[in-house]
Amino acid sequence: MKFYQSKLLNNHLGLLHLFTTKHSGVSVAPYESLNLAFHVGDDPLNVEKNHELLAKKFGYNKKTLVHMKQIHSNIVKIVDENDHFYAPPTCDALITNKKNIPLMVMVADCSPMLFYDPIQQVIAVSHAGRAGAFQNITQKVITMFQENFASKVEDICVSIGANIGKCCYEVGDEIFDEAKQLGLEYAFEKKETGYYLDINTILKTQLRLEGIPDEQIDFLGECSSCMCEKYFSYRATGVTGRFCGLVMLH
């Protein structure tokens, strides 16, 4: 199974983490092949089989996995006993200090973010697309670490998987105007064809402003749209599946 891990998070024992690609599953086109999302029109039996393959490969219990009904919000949910594979909460970030509870974020151009505090042993995932970045979901997640789990911001490590790059993310004037009102115009490049948005620049700026040290921020740095043979990309292909970022405390 083709997957990627963060050099930053690989330094920590007792932590399982990974970013999947679109390969090594059973779904057929246009969801070929390791689609993990139930809401995109794929055969749910194939989606479930893909989850079973992933769970078997990485040694976790599929039923304990918590994924989300993602709604492009900045809602952060502390995982509780009601959350499991068959009852995903509606939110765009999850956080827990419980062991053997895999957290999953699904994307197809948005940013899959994995958070880890090795001191307090807390993990989180967040779904940071344009809406999440504009609403600063990152700040909400870090505040949750501090207020609910006594984390120190300087201890938190953050890894961001493949997402759409500035090279491919053309947006209209209305998006630029919205960003300008939020003070985010620094993340745009103006070209003849229009504005190009760099989500990673926003995320890195937000992490720095919260006090996360640069050496604890890790970007995979691959564009899901440019590399749509490797990753699902809504911008590149329209109807498509979802790949994931996953993290679990052992």
C-alpha positions as CSV (number, residue, x, y, z in Angstrom):
1,M,0.0,0.0,0.0
2,K,1.4,3.4,-1.0
3,F,1.4,5.9,1.8
4,Y,3.5,8.7,3.2
5,Q,4.7,9.7,6.6
6,S,6.1,12.9,8.1
7,K,9.8,13.0,9.0
8,L,8.8,15.2,11.9
9,L,6.3,12.8,13.4
10,N,8.4,9.8,12.6
11,N,10.7,10.9,15.4
12,H,8.1,9.9,18.0
13,L,7.6,6.4,19.3
14,G,4.1,5.5,20.4
15,L,2.5,7.4,17.5
16,L,0.9,5.9,14.3
17,H,0.5,8.5,11.5
18,L,0.2,8.4,7.8
19,F,-1.1,10.1,4.7
20,T,-2.7,7.8,2.1
21,T,-2.6,8.1,-1.7
22,K,-5.4,7.1,-4.1
23,H,-3.8,3.6,-4.8
24,S,-4.2,0.1,-3.4
25,G,-7.9,-0.1,-2.8
26,V,-10.9,-1.7,-4.5
27,S,-13.0,1.2,-5.7
28,V,-13.5,1.6,-9.5
29,A,-13.3,4.8,-11.6
30,P,-13.9,7.7,-10.9
31,Y,-13.1,6.6,-7.3
32,E,-10.1,4.4,-8.2
33,S,-9.0,3.0,-6.0
34,L,-8.4,3.7,-2.2
35,N,-11.4,6.1,-1.8
36,L,-12.2,6.4,1.9
37,A,-15.3,8.7,1.7
38,F,-18.9,7.5,1.8
39,H,-20.4,10.8,0.7
40,V,-19.0,11.0,-2.9
41,G,-21.1,8.5,-4.7
42,D,-18.9,5.5,-4.5
43,D,-20.3,2.0,-3.7
44,P,-20.4,2.0,0.2
45,L,-19.3,-1.7,0.2
46,N,-16.1,-0.7,-1.6
47,V,-15.5,2.2,0.7
48,E,-15.9,-0.1,3.7
49,K,-13.5,-2.6,2.2
50,N,-10.9,0.1,1.6
51,H,-11.2,1.1,5.3
52,E,-10.7,-2.6,6.3
53,L,-7.6,-2.8,4.1
54,L,-6.2,0.3,5.7
55,A,-7.0,-0.9,9.3
56,K,-5.4,-4.3,8.6
57,K,-2.3,-2.8,7.1
58,F,-1.7,-0.4,10.1
59,G,-3.0,-2.6,12.9
60,Y,-6.0,-0.7,14.3
61,N,-9.6,-1.6,14.9
62,K,-11.7,-0.1,12.1
63,K,-14.7,0.4,14.4
64,T,-12.8,2.6,16.8
65,L,-11.7,4.9,14.0
66,V,-13.3,8.4,14.1
67,H,-13.7,10.3,10.9
68,M,-15.9,13.3,10.3
69,K,-18.9,14.7,8.4
70,Q,-16.8,17.6,7.2
71,I,-18.7,20.8,6.5
72,H,-16.0,23.4,5.9
73,S,-16.4,24.9,9.4
74,N,-14.0,25.7,12.2
75,I,-15.8,23.3,14.6
76,V,-13.4,21.2,16.8
77,K,-14.8,18.1,18.5
78,I,-13.3,16.4,21.5
79,V,-13.7,12.7,20.8
80,D,-16.1,10.9,23.3
81,E,-17.5,7.4,23.6
82,N,-20.3,8.2,21.2
83,D,-17.9,8.7,18.3
84,H,-16.9,5.7,16.2
85,F,-16.6,4.6,12.6
86,Y,-20.4,4.2,12.1
87,A,-21.2,7.5,13.9
88,P,-18.9,10.2,12.6
89,P,-19.4,13.6,14.3
90,T,-20.2,16.7,12.2
91,C,-17.1,19.0,12.5
92,D,-13.8,19.8,10.8
93,A,-11.3,18.9,13.5
94,L,-11.0,16.1,16.1
95,I,-8.9,16.0,19.2
96,T,-8.2,13.2,21.9
97,N,-5.8,11.9,24.4
98,K,-7.2,8.4,24.3
99,K,-5.0,5.6,23.0
100,N,-6.0,3.3,20.2
101,I,-8.5,5.7,18.7
102,P,-7.4,6.6,15.2
103,L,-8.5,10.0,14.0
104,M,-9.0,10.6,10.3
105,V,-9.4,13.6,8.0
106,M,-10.4,13.1,4.4
107,V,-9.4,15.5,1.5
108,A,-9.2,15.9,-2.2
109,D,-7.3,19.3,-2.4
110,C,-7.9,20.6,1.1
111,S,-5.2,20.4,3.7
112,P,-5.0,17.3,5.9
113,M,-3.4,18.5,9.2
114,L,-2.1,16.2,11.9
115,F,-1.2,17.6,15.4
116,Y,0.7,15.9,18.2
117,D,1.8,17.0,21.7
118,P,4.3,14.4,22.8
119,I,4.4,15.8,26.4
120,Q,0.7,15.6,27.2
121,Q,0.1,12.8,24.7
122,V,-2.6,14.5,22.7
123,I,-3.4,14.2,19.0
124,A,-5.7,16.1,16.6
125,V,-6.6,16.2,12.9
126,S,-8.1,19.1,11.0
127,H,-9.6,19.7,7.6
128,A,-8.3,23.0,6.4
129,G,-9.5,24.0,3.0
130,R,-10.0,27.6,1.9
131,A,-12.9,28.0,4.3
132,G,-11.1,26.4,7.2
133,A,-8.0,28.5,6.6
134,F,-10.0,31.7,6.2
135,Q,-11.8,30.9,9.5
136,N,-8.5,30.0,11.2
137,I,-9.5,26.5,12.3
138,T,-5.8,26.0,13.2
139,Q,-6.2,28.6,16.0
140,K,-9.2,26.8,17.3
141,V,-7.4,23.4,17.4
142,I,-4.4,24.8,19.3
143,T,-6.7,26.6,21.8
144,M,-8.4,23.3,22.4
145,F,-5.0,21.7,23.1
146,Q,-4.2,24.4,25.7
147,E,-7.6,24.8,27.4
148,N,-8.7,21.2,27.5
149,F,-5.4,19.2,27.7
150,A,-2.9,21.6,29.4
151,S,-0.7,21.6,26.3
152,K,2.1,24.1,25.9
153,V,2.0,25.5,22.4
154,E,5.8,25.1,22.0
155,D,5.4,21.4,22.4
156,I,2.9,20.8,19.6
157,C,4.1,19.3,16.3
158,V,2.1,19.8,13.1
159,S,2.3,17.9,9.8
160,I,0.4,18.9,6.7
161,G,-0.1,16.4,3.8
162,A,-0.6,16.9,0.1
163,N,-3.0,19.7,-0.8
164,I,-3.7,22.0,-3.8
165,G,-0.7,24.3,-4.4
166,K,-0.6,27.9,-5.5
167,C,0.3,26.6,-9.0
168,C,-3.2,25.2,-9.5
169,Y,-5.5,27.1,-7.1
170,E,-6.9,29.9,-9.3
171,V,-9.8,31.8,-7.6
172,G,-12.0,34.7,-8.6
173,D,-12.1,38.3,-7.5
174,E,-14.8,37.6,-4.8
175,I,-12.4,35.2,-3.0
176,F,-9.6,37.7,-3.1
177,D,-11.9,40.4,-1.8
178,E,-13.0,38.1,1.1
179,A,-9.4,37.3,1.9
180,K,-8.4,41.0,1.8
181,Q,-11.1,41.8,4.4
182,L,-9.5,39.1,6.6
183,G,-6.0,40.4,6.1
184,L,-4.9,37.4,4.0
185,E,-4.0,39.1,0.7
186,Y,-0.4,38.2,1.3
187,A,-1.2,34.6,0.3
188,F,-2.2,35.5,-3.3
189,E,-0.3,35.9,-6.5
190,K,-1.8,38.0,-9.3
191,K,-1.3,36.6,-12.8
192,E,-2.9,37.6,-16.1
193,T,-5.5,34.8,-15.8
194,G,-6.5,35.8,-12.2
195,Y,-5.5,35.3,-8.6
196,Y,-3.7,32.2,-7.3
197,L,-4.1,31.3,-3.6
198,D,-1.4,29.7,-1.5
199,I,-3.2,27.9,1.4
200,N,0.1,26.6,2.9
201,T,1.4,30.2,3.4
202,I,-1.8,31.0,5.4
203,L,-1.5,27.8,7.5
204,K,2.2,28.4,8.2
205,T,1.5,32.0,9.2
206,Q,-1.3,31.0,11.5
207,L,0.8,28.3,13.1
208,R,3.6,30.7,13.7
209,L,1.3,33.4,15.1
210,E,0.0,30.8,17.6
211,G,3.6,30.1,18.7
212,I,4.4,26.8,17.0
213,P,8.2,26.7,16.3
214,D,9.2,26.5,12.7
215,E,11.1,23.3,13.3
216,Q,7.8,21.7,14.5
217,I,5.9,22.5,11.3
218,D,6.2,20.0,8.4
219,F,4.7,20.2,4.9
220,L,4.7,17.3,2.5
221,G,4.8,19.9,-0.2
222,E,3.1,18.0,-3.0
223,C,0.2,19.5,-5.0
224,S,-2.8,17.2,-5.2
225,S,-4.0,18.8,-8.4
226,C,-0.6,18.6,-10.2
227,M,-0.2,15.0,-8.9
228,C,-3.7,13.8,-9.5
229,E,-2.3,10.4,-10.6
230,K,-1.2,9.9,-7.0
231,Y,-3.9,11.8,-5.0
232,F,-7.6,12.5,-5.4
233,S,-8.1,16.0,-6.6
234,Y,-11.5,17.7,-7.0
235,R,-10.0,20.6,-8.8
236,A,-8.3,18.4,-11.4
237,T,-11.0,15.7,-12.0
238,G,-14.3,16.8,-10.5
239,V,-16.1,13.6,-9.3
240,T,-13.5,11.8,-7.3
241,G,-12.6,10.0,-4.1
242,R,-10.9,11.2,-0.9
243,F,-7.5,10.3,0.5
244,C,-6.7,10.8,4.2
245,G,-4.4,11.9,7.0
246,L,-4.6,9.6,10.0
247,V,-3.0,9.7,13.5
248,M,-3.3,7.4,16.6
249,L,-1.7,7.1,20.0
250,H,-0.5,3.6,20.8
